[in-house]
Amino acid sequence: MQWNLIRIRKEHKETQSELAKLLDISTEGYRFKENGKNQFKSDEMFLIAEHYGLGISEIFLPSEYANRKQTA
């Protein structure tokens, strides 16, 4: 899962559907990517980073870490 992205999206009070519209993909497609079932394309990562005014590395975890449960 993309834990940083989920946290940032919720902090901005945005839904998965709103981010899906930004990327011009289905809500289900977005959900699969956020949950780590599919990978974000590089252009999608750039769009999201620009949307939030952050660097890609501040939002997206490498795939080797993305599917691990975040611990406190």
Helices and strands as residue ranges (DSSP letters): H 3-11, H 16-23, H 27-34, H 42-52, H 56-59, H 63-66
